[in-house]
Amino acid sequence: MDAKSTGIRGDERAYGATAAIRIVESVDGMTAGFHKAPWDVLERMSTRITNEIPEITRVVYDITHKPPATIEWE
């Protein structure tokens, strides 16, 4: 999927990619739960990603367990 996200760069509308952050905890790799990361850590990650990679206009935090999701995002 090559969907674009709308954002703002300076005073202009920008269309860019979405980056997903997914932090999981797993003992065996067969199942995994999402890690409850502190909001301030997620905020710093999002700010750095969007400031340092101009092609990215949106950052999302994936909280899906495995299963139903897989650990890698395809």
Predicted model as a PDB file, atoms N, CA, C, CB and O in Angstrom, pLDDT in the B-factor column:
MODEL        1                                                                  
ATOM      1  N   MET A   1       0.844  -1.177   0.000  1.00 55.00           N  
ATOM      2  CA  MET A   1       0.000   0.000   0.000  1.00 55.00           C  
ATOM      3  C   MET A   1       0.886   1.236   0.000  1.00 55.00           C  
ATOM      4  CB  MET A   1      -0.959   0.000   1.215  1.00 55.00           C  
ATOM      5  O   MET A   1       1.811   1.345   0.805  1.00 55.00           O  
ATOM      6  N   ASP A   2       0.611   2.138  -0.877  1.00 71.00           N  
ATOM      7  CA  ASP A   2       1.425   3.342  -1.003  1.00 71.00           C  
ATOM      8  C   ASP A   2       0.569   4.574  -0.728  1.00 71.00           C  
ATOM      9  CB  ASP A   2       2.067   3.429  -2.407  1.00 71.00           C  
ATOM     10  O   ASP A   2       0.585   5.530  -1.503  1.00 71.00           O  
ATOM     11  N   ALA A   3      -0.167   4.551   0.356  1.00 74.00           N  
ATOM     12  CA  ALA A   3      -1.041   5.683   0.706  1.00 74.00           C  
ATOM     13  C   ALA A   3      -0.206   6.821   1.271  1.00 74.00           C  
ATOM     14  CB  ALA A   3      -2.128   5.253   1.730  1.00 74.00           C  
ATOM     15  O   ALA A   3       0.772   6.593   1.983  1.00 74.00           O  
ATOM     16  N   LYS A   4      -0.590   8.020   0.956  1.00 84.00           N  
ATOM     17  CA  LYS A   4       0.084   9.209   1.472  1.00 84.00           C  
ATOM     18  C   LYS A   4      -0.729   9.800   2.623  1.00 84.00           C  
ATOM     19  CB  LYS A   4       0.287  10.261   0.347  1.00 84.00           C  
ATOM     20  O   LYS A   4      -1.953   9.683   2.667  1.00 84.00           O  
ATOM     21  N   SER A   5      -0.019  10.433   3.546  1.00 89.00           N  
ATOM     22  CA  SER A   5      -0.657  11.140   4.648  1.00 89.00           C  
ATOM     23  C   SER A   5      -0.461  12.628   4.446  1.00 89.00           C  
ATOM     24  CB  SER A   5      -0.085  10.688   6.018  1.00 89.00           C  
ATOM     25  O   SER A   5       0.600  13.073   4.009  1.00 89.00           O  
ATOM     26  N   THR A   6      -1.481  13.387   4.762  1.00 89.00           N  
ATOM     27  CA  THR A   6      -1.395  14.837   4.646  1.00 89.00           C  
ATOM     28  C   THR A   6      -0.736  15.398   5.893  1.00 89.00           C  
ATOM     29  CB  THR A   6      -2.795  15.465   4.434  1.00 89.00           C  
ATOM     30  O   THR A   6      -1.050  14.996   7.013  1.00 89.00           O  
ATOM     31  N   GLY A   7       0.173  16.322   5.686  1.00 87.00           N  
ATOM     32  CA  GLY A   7       0.844  16.996   6.787  1.00 87.00           C  
ATOM     33  C   GLY A   7       1.122  18.435   6.410  1.00 87.00           C  
ATOM     34  O   GLY A   7       0.658  18.919   5.377  1.00 87.00           O  
ATOM     35  N   ILE A   8       1.873  19.110   7.243  1.00 85.00           N  
ATOM     36  CA  ILE A   8       2.251  20.506   7.005  1.00 85.00           C  
ATOM     37  C   ILE A   8       3.762  20.618   7.114  1.00 85.00           C  
ATOM     38  CB  ILE A   8       1.544  21.471   8.016  1.00 85.00           C  
ATOM     39  O   ILE A   8       4.357  20.138   8.079  1.00 85.00           O  
ATOM     40  N   ARG A   9       4.378  21.247   6.135  1.00 84.00           N  
ATOM     41  CA  ARG A   9       5.803  21.577   6.164  1.00 84.00           C  
ATOM     42  C   ARG A   9       5.906  23.078   5.970  1.00 84.00           C  
ATOM     43  CB  ARG A   9       6.621  20.790   5.058  1.00 84.00           C  
ATOM     44  O   ARG A   9       5.582  23.596   4.901  1.00 84.00           O  
ATOM     45  N   GLY A  10       6.357  23.778   7.004  1.00 84.00           N  
ATOM     46  CA  GLY A  10       6.354  25.233   6.936  1.00 84.00           C  
ATOM     47  C   GLY A  10       4.909  25.698   6.946  1.00 84.00           C  
ATOM     48  O   GLY A  10       4.155  25.373   7.862  1.00 84.00           O  
ATOM     49  N   ASP A  11       4.523  26.455   5.934  1.00 87.00           N  
ATOM     50  CA  ASP A  11       3.143  26.939   5.817  1.00 87.00           C  
ATOM     51  C   ASP A  11       2.387  26.242   4.699  1.00 87.00           C  
ATOM     52  CB  ASP A  11       3.132  28.438   5.580  1.00 87.00           C  
ATOM     53  O   ASP A  11       1.317  26.701   4.297  1.00 87.00           O  
ATOM     54  N   GLU A  12       2.922  25.150   4.195  1.00 88.00           N  
ATOM     55  CA  GLU A  12       2.305  24.489   3.056  1.00 88.00           C  
ATOM     56  C   GLU A  12       1.878  23.064   3.374  1.00 88.00           C  
ATOM     57  CB  GLU A  12       3.255  24.486   1.888  1.00 88.00           C  
ATOM     58  O   GLU A  12       2.468  22.395   4.222  1.00 88.00           O  
ATOM     59  N   ARG A  13       0.854  22.623   2.686  1.00 91.00           N  
ATOM     60  CA  ARG A  13       0.397  21.242   2.798  1.00 91.00           C  
ATOM     61  C   ARG A  13       1.451  20.325   2.184  1.00 91.00           C  
ATOM     62  CB  ARG A  13      -0.986  21.048   2.101  1.00 91.00           C  
ATOM     63  O   ARG A  13       2.023  20.630   1.137  1.00 91.00           O  
ATOM     64  N   ALA A  14       1.697  19.203   2.848  1.00 89.00           N  
ATOM     65  CA  ALA A  14       2.670  18.237   2.353  1.00 89.00           C  
ATOM     66  C   ALA A  14       2.037  16.851   2.361  1.00 89.00           C  
ATOM     67  CB  ALA A  14       3.969  18.259   3.210  1.00 89.00           C  
ATOM     68  O   ALA A  14       1.257  16.518   3.253  1.00 89.00           O  
ATOM     69  N   TYR A  15       2.380  16.056   1.367  1.00 91.00           N  
ATOM     70  CA  TYR A  15       1.922  14.673   1.303  1.00 91.00           C  
ATOM     71  C   TYR A  15       3.143  13.778   1.458  1.00 91.00           C  
ATOM     72  CB  TYR A  15       1.161  14.375  -0.039  1.00 91.00           C  
ATOM     73  O   TYR A  15       4.110  13.898   0.706  1.00 91.00           O  
ATOM     74  N   GLY A  16       3.092  12.882   2.437  1.00 93.00           N  
ATOM     75  CA  GLY A  16       4.259  12.039   2.677  1.00 93.00           C  
ATOM     76  C   GLY A  16       3.872  10.663   3.173  1.00 93.00           C  
ATOM     77  O   GLY A  16       2.696  10.303   3.233  1.00 93.00           O  
ATOM     78  N   ALA A  17       4.880   9.915   3.521  1.00 93.00           N  
ATOM     79  CA  ALA A  17       4.702   8.542   3.986  1.00 93.00           C  
ATOM     80  C   ALA A  17       4.324   8.516   5.467  1.00 93.00           C  
ATOM     81  CB  ALA A  17       5.982   7.725   3.749  1.00 93.00           C  
ATOM     82  O   ALA A  17       4.523   9.487   6.197  1.00 93.00           O  
ATOM     83  N   THR A  18       3.776   7.381   5.883  1.00 93.00           N  
ATOM     84  CA  THR A  18       3.478   7.134   7.281  1.00 93.00           C  
ATOM     85  C   THR A  18       4.491   6.134   7.821  1.00 93.00           C  
ATOM     86  CB  THR A  18       2.023   6.616   7.464  1.00 93.00           C  
ATOM     87  O   THR A  18       4.745   5.105   7.193  1.00 93.00           O  
ATOM     88  N   ALA A  19       5.070   6.430   8.981  1.00 93.00           N  
ATOM     89  CA  ALA A  19       5.977   5.502   9.661  1.00 93.00           C  
ATOM     90  C   ALA A  19       5.227   4.897  10.840  1.00 93.00           C  
ATOM     91  CB  ALA A  19       7.296   6.222  10.135  1.00 93.00           C  
ATOM     92  O   ALA A  19       4.522   5.602  11.562  1.00 93.00           O  
ATOM     93  N   ALA A  20       5.380   3.599  11.030  1.00 92.00           N  
ATOM     94  CA  ALA A  20       4.733   2.916  12.148  1.00 92.00           C  
ATOM     95  C   ALA A  20       5.783   2.481  13.160  1.00 92.00           C  
ATOM     96  CB  ALA A  20       3.917   1.697  11.654  1.00 92.00           C  
ATOM     97  O   ALA A  20       6.805   1.893  12.804  1.00 92.00           O  
ATOM     98  N   ILE A  21       5.517   2.779  14.416  1.00 93.00           N  
ATOM     99  CA  ILE A  21       6.352   2.308  15.514  1.00 93.00           C  
ATOM    100  C   ILE A  21       5.632   1.124  16.137  1.00 93.00           C  
ATOM    101  CB  ILE A  21       6.629   3.444  16.575  1.00 93.00           C  
ATOM    102  O   ILE A  21       4.454   1.218  16.483  1.00 93.00           O  
ATOM    103  N   ARG A  22       6.336   0.017  16.279  1.00 91.00           N  
ATOM    104  CA  ARG A  22       5.742  -1.165  16.899  1.00 91.00           C  
ATOM    105  C   ARG A  22       6.774  -1.768  17.825  1.00 91.00           C  
ATOM    106  CB  ARG A  22       5.266  -2.204  15.832  1.00 91.00           C  
ATOM    107  O   ARG A  22       7.809  -2.258  17.375  1.00 91.00           O  
ATOM    108  N   ILE A  23       6.498  -1.736  19.118  1.00 92.00           N  
ATOM    109  CA  ILE A  23       7.395  -2.277  20.126  1.00 92.00           C  
ATOM    110  C   ILE A  23       6.684  -3.469  20.753  1.00 92.00           C  
ATOM    111  CB  ILE A  23       7.787  -1.195  21.208  1.00 92.00           C  
ATOM    112  O   ILE A  23       5.603  -3.319  21.322  1.00 92.00           O  
ATOM    113  N   VAL A  24       7.284  -4.650  20.650  1.00 91.00           N  
ATOM    114  CA  VAL A  24       6.630  -5.857  21.154  1.00 91.00           C  
ATOM    115  C   VAL A  24       7.478  -6.545  22.213  1.00 91.00           C  
ATOM    116  CB  VAL A  24       6.343  -6.823  20.009  1.00 91.00           C  
ATOM    117  O   VAL A  24       8.700  -6.401  22.258  1.00 91.00           O  
ATOM    118  N   GLU A  25       6.790  -7.295  23.061  1.00 92.00           N  
ATOM    119  CA  GLU A  25       7.428  -8.149  24.056  1.00 92.00           C  
ATOM    120  C   GLU A  25       7.032  -9.583  23.736  1.00 92.00           C  
ATOM    121  CB  GLU A  25       7.012  -7.749  25.525  1.00 92.00           C  
ATOM    122  O   GLU A  25       5.852  -9.889  23.568  1.00 92.00           O  
ATOM    123  N   SER A  26       8.040 -10.471  23.652  1.00 91.00           N  
ATOM    124  CA  SER A  26       7.762 -11.863  23.318  1.00 91.00           C  
ATOM    125  C   SER A  26       8.772 -12.769  24.008  1.00 91.00           C  
ATOM    126  CB  SER A  26       7.794 -12.080  21.790  1.00 91.00           C  
ATOM    127  O   SER A  26       9.944 -12.420  24.153  1.00 91.00           O  
ATOM    128  N   VAL A  27       8.303 -13.929  24.429  1.00 92.00           N  
ATOM    129  CA  VAL A  27       9.184 -14.916  25.036  1.00 92.00           C  
ATOM    130  C   VAL A  27       9.605 -15.958  24.005  1.00 92.00           C  
ATOM    131  CB  VAL A  27       8.494 -15.591  26.231  1.00 92.00           C  
ATOM    132  O   VAL A  27      10.746 -16.418  24.010  1.00 92.00           O  
ATOM    133  N   ASP A  28       8.683 -16.327  23.125  1.00 89.00           N  
ATOM    134  CA  ASP A  28       8.945 -17.433  22.208  1.00 89.00           C  
ATOM    135  C   ASP A  28       8.857 -17.060  20.729  1.00 89.00           C  
ATOM    136  CB  ASP A  28       7.988 -18.535  22.486  1.00 89.00           C  
ATOM    137  O   ASP A  28       9.150 -17.901  19.879  1.00 89.00           O  
ATOM    138  N   GLY A  29       8.473 -15.851  20.397  1.00 84.00           N  
ATOM    139  CA  GLY A  29       8.328 -15.447  19.003  1.00 84.00           C  
ATOM    140  C   GLY A  29       7.041 -15.911  18.347  1.00 84.00           C  
ATOM    141  O   GLY A  29       6.679 -15.423  17.276  1.00 84.00           O  
ATOM    142  N   MET A  30       6.348 -16.845  18.974  1.00 87.00           N  
ATOM    143  CA  MET A  30       5.079 -17.339  18.421  1.00 87.00           C  
ATOM    144  C   MET A  30       3.925 -16.407  18.792  1.00 87.00           C  
ATOM    145  CB  MET A  30       4.788 -18.770  18.927  1.00 87.00           C  
ATOM    146  O   MET A  30       2.960 -16.277  18.039  1.00 87.00           O  
ATOM    147  N   THR A  31       4.027 -15.771  19.936  1.00 90.00           N  
ATOM    148  CA  THR A  31       3.038 -14.779  20.364  1.00 90.00           C  
ATOM    149  C   THR A  31       3.807 -13.554  20.849  1.00 90.00           C  
ATOM    150  CB  THR A  31       2.085 -15.348  21.497  1.00 90.00           C  
ATOM    151  O   THR A  31       4.969 -13.649  21.244  1.00 90.00           O  
ATOM    152  N   ALA A  32       3.150 -12.423  20.813  1.00 92.00           N  
ATOM    153  CA  ALA A  32       3.785 -11.190  21.271  1.00 92.00           C  
ATOM    154  C   ALA A  32       2.706 -10.205  21.693  1.00 92.00           C  
ATOM    155  CB  ALA A  32       4.688 -10.577  20.162  1.00 92.00           C  
ATOM    156  O   ALA A  32       1.611 -10.178  21.130  1.00 92.00           O  
ATOM    157  N   GLY A  33       3.026  -9.418  22.670  1.00 92.00           N  
ATOM    158  CA  GLY A  33       2.138  -8.341  23.091  1.00 92.00           C  
ATOM    159  C   GLY A  33       2.834  -7.016  22.849  1.00 92.00           C  
ATOM    160  O   GLY A  33       4.062  -6.936  22.870  1.00 92.00           O  
ATOM    161  N   PHE A  34       2.057  -5.991  22.623  1.00 91.00           N  
ATOM    162  CA  PHE A  34       2.690  -4.691  22.407  1.00 91.00           C  
ATOM    163  C   PHE A  34       3.210  -4.159  23.739  1.00 91.00           C  
ATOM    164  CB  PHE A  34       1.690  -3.682  21.762  1.00 91.00           C  
ATOM    165  O   PHE A  34       2.628  -4.415  24.793  1.00 91.00           O  
ATOM    166  N   HIS A  35       4.303  -3.425  23.677  1.00 93.00           N  
ATOM    167  CA  HIS A  35       4.905  -2.822  24.859  1.00 93.00           C  
ATOM    168  C   HIS A  35       4.254  -1.475  25.114  1.00 93.00           C  
ATOM    169  CB  HIS A  35       6.437  -2.670  24.690  1.00 93.00           C  
ATOM    170  O   HIS A  35       4.072  -0.683  24.190  1.00 93.00           O  
ATOM    171  N   LYS A  36       3.907  -1.217  26.348  1.00 94.00           N  
ATOM    172  CA  LYS A  36       3.281   0.057  26.719  1.00 94.00           C  
ATOM    173  C   LYS A  36       4.375   1.093  26.968  1.00 94.00           C  
ATOM    174  CB  LYS A  36       2.373  -0.107  27.985  1.00 94.00           C  
ATOM    175  O   LYS A  36       4.773   1.338  28.106  1.00 94.00           O  
ATOM    176  N   ALA A  37       4.842   1.684  25.897  1.00 95.00           N  
ATOM    177  CA  ALA A  37       5.916   2.671  25.978  1.00 95.00           C  
ATOM    178  C   ALA A  37       5.392   3.972  26.585  1.00 95.00           C  
ATOM    179  CB  ALA A  37       6.521   2.933  24.580  1.00 95.00           C  
ATOM    180  O   ALA A  37       4.238   4.339  26.363  1.00 95.00           O  
ATOM    181  N   PRO A  38       6.227   4.666  27.344  1.00 96.00           N  
ATOM    182  CA  PRO A  38       5.815   5.957  27.907  1.00 96.00           C  
ATOM    183  C   PRO A  38       5.517   6.974  26.798  1.00 96.00           C  
ATOM    184  CB  PRO A  38       6.911   6.506  28.846  1.00 96.00           C  
ATOM    185  O   PRO A  38       6.191   7.010  25.769  1.00 96.00           O  
ATOM    186  N   TRP A  39       4.495   7.792  27.033  1.00 96.00           N  
ATOM    187  CA  TRP A  39       4.088   8.771  26.025  1.00 96.00           C  
ATOM    188  C   TRP A  39       5.209   9.737  25.671  1.00 96.00           C  
ATOM    189  CB  TRP A  39       2.886   9.548  26.513  1.00 96.00           C  
ATOM    190  O   TRP A  39       5.343  10.121  24.509  1.00 96.00           O  
ATOM    191  N   ASP A  40       6.023  10.138  26.656  1.00 98.00           N  
ATOM    192  CA  ASP A  40       7.091  11.091  26.350  1.00 98.00           C  
ATOM    193  C   ASP A  40       8.137  10.472  25.420  1.00 98.00           C  
ATOM    194  CB  ASP A  40       7.758  11.573  27.646  1.00 98.00           C  
ATOM    195  O   ASP A  40       8.719  11.176  24.595  1.00 98.00           O  
ATOM    196  N   VAL A  41       8.379   9.175  25.541  1.00 97.00           N  
ATOM    197  CA  VAL A  41       9.312   8.482  24.648  1.00 97.00           C  
ATOM    198  C   VAL A  41       8.728   8.429  23.240  1.00 97.00           C  
ATOM    199  CB  VAL A  41       9.617   7.046  25.168  1.00 97.00           C  
ATOM    200  O   VAL A  41       9.428   8.711  22.267  1.00 97.00           O  
ATOM    201  N   LEU A  42       7.452   8.070  23.126  1.00 97.00           N  
ATOM    202  CA  LEU A  42       6.801   8.024  21.814  1.00 97.00           C  
ATOM    203  C   LEU A  42       6.770   9.402  21.170  1.00 97.00           C  
ATOM    204  CB  LEU A  42       5.376   7.473  21.940  1.00 97.00           C  
ATOM    205  O   LEU A  42       6.975   9.529  19.963  1.00 97.00           O  
ATOM    206  N   GLU A  43       6.517  10.424  21.959  1.00 98.00           N  
ATOM    207  CA  GLU A  43       6.500  11.788  21.422  1.00 98.00           C  
ATOM    208  C   GLU A  43       7.873  12.183  20.886  1.00 98.00           C  
ATOM    209  CB  GLU A  43       6.050  12.784  22.502  1.00 98.00           C  
ATOM    210  O   GLU A  43       7.967  12.771  19.809  1.00 98.00           O  
ATOM    211  N   ARG A  44       8.936  11.867  21.622  1.00 98.00           N  
ATOM    212  CA  ARG A  44      10.293  12.187  21.147  1.00 98.00           C  
ATOM    213  C   ARG A  44      10.613  11.429  19.870  1.00 98.00           C  
ATOM    214  CB  ARG A  44      11.340  11.857  22.226  1.00 98.00           C  
ATOM    215  O   ARG A  44      11.212  11.982  18.948  1.00 98.00           O  
ATOM    216  N   MET A  45      10.215  10.163  19.814  1.00 97.00           N  
ATOM    217  CA  MET A  45      10.460   9.365  18.600  1.00 97.00           C  
ATOM    218  C   MET A  45       9.742   9.980  17.408  1.00 97.00           C  
ATOM    219  CB  MET A  45       9.998   7.899  18.801  1.00 97.00           C  
ATOM    220  O   MET A  45      10.334  10.144  16.341  1.00 97.00           O  
ATOM    221  N   SER A  46       8.475  10.322  17.581  1.00 97.00           N  
ATOM    222  CA  SER A  46       7.686  10.905  16.497  1.00 97.00           C  
ATOM    223  C   SER A  46       8.283  12.229  16.030  1.00 97.00           C  
ATOM    224  CB  SER A  46       6.237  11.113  16.947  1.00 97.00           C  
ATOM    225  O   SER A  46       8.398  12.479  14.830  1.00 97.00           O  
ATOM    226  N   THR A  47       8.659  13.065  16.978  1.00 96.00           N  
ATOM    227  CA  THR A  47       9.233  14.369  16.627  1.00 96.00           C  
ATOM    228  C   THR A  47      10.536  14.210  15.856  1.00 96.00           C  
ATOM    229  CB  THR A  47       9.472  15.205  17.888  1.00 96.00           C  
ATOM    230  O   THR A  47      10.748  14.885  14.849  1.00 96.00           O  
ATOM    231  N   ARG A  48      11.404  13.328  16.317  1.00 97.00           N  
ATOM    232  CA  ARG A  48      12.666  13.117  15.605  1.00 97.00           C  
ATOM    233  C   ARG A  48      12.444  12.562  14.210  1.00 97.00           C  
ATOM    234  CB  ARG A  48      13.562  12.179  16.391  1.00 97.00           C  
ATOM    235  O   ARG A  48      13.068  13.014  13.250  1.00 97.00           O  
ATOM    236  N   ILE A  49      11.555  11.584  14.096  1.00 97.00           N  
ATOM    237  CA  ILE A  49      11.309  10.974  12.787  1.00 97.00           C  
ATOM    238  C   ILE A  49      10.804  12.011  11.797  1.00 97.00           C  
ATOM    239  CB  ILE A  49      10.300   9.824  12.906  1.00 97.00           C  
ATOM    240  O   ILE A  49      11.324  12.108  10.685  1.00 97.00           O  
ATOM    241  N   THR A  50       9.794  12.791  12.187  1.00 94.00           N  
ATOM    242  CA  THR A  50       9.221  13.773  11.246  1.00 94.00           C  
ATOM    243  C   THR A  50      10.154  14.952  11.000  1.00 94.00           C  
ATOM    244  CB  THR A  50       7.887  14.286  11.772  1.00 94.00           C  
ATOM    245  O   THR A  50      10.104  15.553   9.927  1.00 94.00           O  
ATOM    246  N   ASN A  51      10.998  15.298  11.959  1.00 94.00           N  
ATOM    247  CA  ASN A  51      11.953  16.393  11.742  1.00 94.00           C  
ATOM    248  C   ASN A  51      13.147  15.975  10.895  1.00 94.00           C  
ATOM    249  CB  ASN A  51      12.443  16.922  13.072  1.00 94.00           C  
ATOM    250  O   ASN A  51      13.671  16.778  10.124  1.00 94.00           O  
ATOM    251  N   GLU A  52      13.581  14.731  11.030  1.00 96.00           N  
ATOM    252  CA  GLU A  52      14.801  14.294  10.373  1.00 96.00           C  
ATOM    253  C   GLU A  52      14.578  13.566   9.052  1.00 96.00           C  
ATOM    254  CB  GLU A  52      15.558  13.414  11.288  1.00 96.00           C  
ATOM    255  O   GLU A  52      15.510  13.398   8.266  1.00 96.00           O  
ATOM    256  N   ILE A  53      13.347  13.135   8.810  1.00 95.00           N  
ATOM    257  CA  ILE A  53      13.045  12.444   7.545  1.00 95.00           C  
ATOM    258  C   ILE A  53      11.888  13.194   6.874  1.00 95.00           C  
ATOM    259  CB  ILE A  53      12.676  10.912   7.787  1.00 95.00           C  
ATOM    260  O   ILE A  53      10.725  12.907   7.159  1.00 95.00           O  
ATOM    261  N   PRO A  54      12.188  14.136   5.999  1.00 91.00           N  
ATOM    262  CA  PRO A  54      11.150  15.001   5.426  1.00 91.00           C  
ATOM    263  C   PRO A  54      10.070  14.260   4.647  1.00 91.00           C  
ATOM    264  CB  PRO A  54      11.783  16.003   4.529  1.00 91.00           C  
ATOM    265  O   PRO A  54       8.971  14.788   4.481  1.00 91.00           O  
ATOM    266  N   GLU A  55      10.350  13.059   4.168  1.00 93.00           N  
ATOM    267  CA  GLU A  55       9.355  12.300   3.397  1.00 93.00           C  
ATOM    268  C   GLU A  55       8.242  11.739   4.280  1.00 93.00           C  
ATOM    269  CB  GLU A  55      10.034  11.161   2.649  1.00 93.00           C  
ATOM    270  O   GLU A  55       7.216  11.293   3.768  1.00 93.00           O  
ATOM    271  N   ILE A  56       8.433  11.757   5.596  1.00 94.00           N  
ATOM    272  CA  ILE A  56       7.432  11.216   6.522  1.00 94.00           C  
ATOM    273  C   ILE A  56       6.635  12.362   7.141  1.00 94.00           C  
ATOM    274  CB  ILE A  56       8.107  10.357   7.633  1.00 94.00           C  
ATOM    275  O   ILE A  56       7.201  13.284   7.729  1.00 94.00           O  
ATOM    276  N   THR A  57       5.308  12.286   6.998  1.00 94.00           N  
ATOM    277  CA  THR A  57       4.440  13.330   7.545  1.00 94.00           C  
ATOM    278  C   THR A  57       3.555  12.833   8.686  1.00 94.00           C  
ATOM    279  CB  THR A  57       3.574  13.896   6.451  1.00 94.00           C  
ATOM    280  O   THR A  57       2.836  13.621   9.299  1.00 94.00           O  
ATOM    281  N   ARG A  58       3.603  11.534   8.973  1.00 94.00           N  
ATOM    282  CA  ARG A  58       2.773  10.995  10.046  1.00 94.00           C  
ATOM    283  C   ARG A  58       3.476   9.796  10.670  1.00 94.00           C  
ATOM    284  CB  ARG A  58       1.368  10.595   9.517  1.00 94.00           C  
ATOM    285  O   ARG A  58       4.083   8.986   9.969  1.00 94.00           O  
ATOM    286  N   VAL A  59       3.389   9.687  12.012  1.00 95.00           N  
ATOM    287  CA  VAL A  59       3.928   8.549  12.744  1.00 95.00           C  
ATOM    288  C   VAL A  59       2.792   7.942  13.553  1.00 95.00           C  
ATOM    289  CB  VAL A  59       5.127   8.970  13.665  1.00 95.00           C  
ATOM    290  O   VAL A  59       2.072   8.653  14.254  1.00 95.00           O  
ATOM    291  N   VAL A  60       2.634   6.630  13.456  1.00 94.00           N  
ATOM    292  CA  VAL A  60       1.584   5.929  14.195  1.00 94.00           C  
ATOM    293  C   VAL A  60       2.218   4.900  15.116  1.00 94.00           C  
ATOM    294  CB  VAL A  60       0.577   5.251  13.227  1.00 94.00           C  
ATOM    295  O   VAL A  60       3.329   4.431  14.866  1.00 94.00           O  
ATOM    296  N   TYR A  61       1.507   4.550  16.184  1.00 95.00           N  
ATOM    297  CA  TYR A  61       1.974   3.564  17.161  1.00 95.00           C  
ATOM    298  C   TYR A  61       1.071   2.351  17.067  1.00 95.00           C  
ATOM    299  CB  TYR A  61       1.982   4.148  18.615  1.00 95.00           C  
ATOM    300  O   TYR A  61      -0.113   2.423  17.394  1.00 95.00           O  
ATOM    301  N   ASP A  62       1.630   1.236  16.620  1.00 93.00           N  
ATOM    302  CA  ASP A  62       0.867   0.009  16.387  1.00 93.00           C  
ATOM    303  C   ASP A  62       0.779  -0.782  17.698  1.00 93.00           C  
ATOM    304  CB  ASP A  62       1.526  -0.856  15.258  1.00 93.00           C  
ATOM    305  O   ASP A  62       1.800  -1.182  18.255  1.00 93.00           O  
ATOM    306  N   ILE A  63      -0.448  -1.002  18.185  1.00 93.00           N  
ATOM    307  CA  ILE A  63      -0.640  -1.737  19.441  1.00 93.00           C  
ATOM    308  C   ILE A  63      -1.349  -3.070  19.213  1.00 93.00           C  
ATOM    309  CB  ILE A  63      -1.438  -0.889  20.432  1.00 93.00           C  
ATOM    310  O   ILE A  63      -2.083  -3.547  20.079  1.00 93.00           O  
ATOM    311  N   THR A  64      -1.129  -3.661  18.055  1.00 92.00           N  
ATOM    312  CA  THR A  64      -1.755  -4.937  17.726  1.00 92.00           C  
ATOM    313  C   THR A  64      -0.926  -6.084  18.291  1.00 92.00           C  
ATOM    314  CB  THR A  64      -1.919  -5.089  16.198  1.00 92.00           C  
ATOM    315  O   THR A  64       0.295  -6.117  18.140  1.00 92.00           O  
ATOM    316  N   HIS A  65      -1.607  -7.027  18.946  1.00 91.00           N  
ATOM    317  CA  HIS A  65      -0.934  -8.223  19.458  1.00 91.00           C  
ATOM    318  C   HIS A  65      -0.643  -9.194  18.320  1.00 91.00           C  
ATOM    319  CB  HIS A  65      -1.790  -8.909  20.541  1.00 91.00           C  
ATOM    320  O   HIS A  65      -1.203  -9.084  17.230  1.00 91.00           O  
ATOM    321  N   LYS A  66       0.253 -10.156  18.600  1.00 91.00           N  
ATOM    322  CA  LYS A  66       0.485 -11.271  17.680  1.00 91.00           C  
ATOM    323  C   LYS A  66       0.006 -12.534  18.375  1.00 91.00           C  
ATOM    324  CB  LYS A  66       2.004 -11.384  17.263  1.00 91.00           C  
ATOM    325  O   LYS A  66       0.489 -12.811  19.473  1.00 91.00           O  
ATOM    326  N   PRO A  67      -0.895 -13.310  17.827  1.00 91.00           N  
ATOM    327  CA  PRO A  67      -1.777 -12.959  16.740  1.00 91.00           C  
ATOM    328  C   PRO A  67      -2.832 -11.946  17.188  1.00 91.00           C  
ATOM    329  CB  PRO A  67      -2.440 -14.205  16.184  1.00 91.00           C  
ATOM    330  O   PRO A  67      -2.998 -11.743  18.391  1.00 91.00           O  
ATOM    331  N   PRO A  68      -3.526 -11.325  16.292  1.00 90.00           N  
ATOM    332  CA  PRO A  68      -3.731 -11.648  14.894  1.00 90.00           C  
ATOM    333  C   PRO A  68      -2.651 -11.107  13.959  1.00 90.00           C  
ATOM    334  CB  PRO A  68      -5.048 -11.133  14.466  1.00 90.00           C  
ATOM    335  O   PRO A  68      -2.495 -11.626  12.853  1.00 90.00           O  
ATOM    336  N   ALA A  69      -1.902 -10.080  14.366  1.00 87.00           N  
ATOM    337  CA  ALA A  69      -0.867  -9.533  13.488  1.00 87.00           C  
ATOM    338  C   ALA A  69       0.394 -10.386  13.558  1.00 87.00           C  
ATOM    339  CB  ALA A  69      -0.546  -8.073  13.867  1.00 87.00           C  
ATOM    340  O   ALA A  69       0.534 -11.232  14.441  1.00 87.00           O  
ATOM    341  N   THR A  70       1.302 -10.158  12.626  1.00 84.00           N  
ATOM    342  CA  THR A  70       2.632 -10.749  12.714  1.00 84.00           C  
ATOM    343  C   THR A  70       3.570  -9.684  13.278  1.00 84.00           C  
ATOM    344  CB  THR A  70       3.130 -11.271  11.311  1.00 84.00           C  
ATOM    345  O   THR A  70       3.205  -8.510  13.342  1.00 84.00           O  
ATOM    346  N   ILE A  71       4.757 -10.077  13.682  1.00 78.00           N  
ATOM    347  CA  ILE A  71       5.687  -9.098  14.253  1.00 78.00           C  
ATOM    348  C   ILE A  71       6.165  -8.139  13.158  1.00 78.00           C  
ATOM    349  CB  ILE A  71       6.901  -9.814  14.922  1.00 78.00           C  
ATOM    350  O   ILE A  71       6.243  -6.932  13.389  1.00 78.00           O  
ATOM    351  N   GLU A  72       6.481  -8.659  11.978  1.00 78.00           N  
ATOM    352  CA  GLU A  72       6.900  -7.782  10.895  1.00 78.00           C  
ATOM    353  C   GLU A  72       5.690  -7.194  10.189  1.00 78.00           C  
ATOM    354  CB  GLU A  72       7.780  -8.538   9.900  1.00 78.00           C  
ATOM    355  O   GLU A  72       4.639  -7.828  10.102  1.00 78.00           O  
ATOM    356  N   TRP A  73       5.848  -5.983   9.690  1.00 72.00           N  
ATOM    357  CA  TRP A  73       4.769  -5.302   8.977  1.00 72.00           C  
ATOM    358  C   TRP A  73       5.040  -5.480   7.498  1.00 72.00           C  
ATOM    359  CB  TRP A  73       4.671  -3.778   9.368  1.00 72.00           C  
ATOM    360  O   TRP A  73       6.071  -5.033   6.995  1.00 72.00           O  
ATOM    361  N   GLU A  74       4.120  -6.131   6.792  1.00 69.00           N  
ATOM    362  CA  GLU A  74       4.332  -6.390   5.373  1.00 69.00           C  
ATOM    363  C   GLU A  74       3.355  -5.614   4.543  1.00 69.00           C  
ATOM    364  CB  GLU A  74       4.213  -7.867   5.068  1.00 69.00           C  
ATOM    365  O   GLU A  74       3.379  -5.705   3.315  1.00 69.00           O  
TER     366      GLU A  74                                                      
ENDMDL                                                                          
END                                                                             
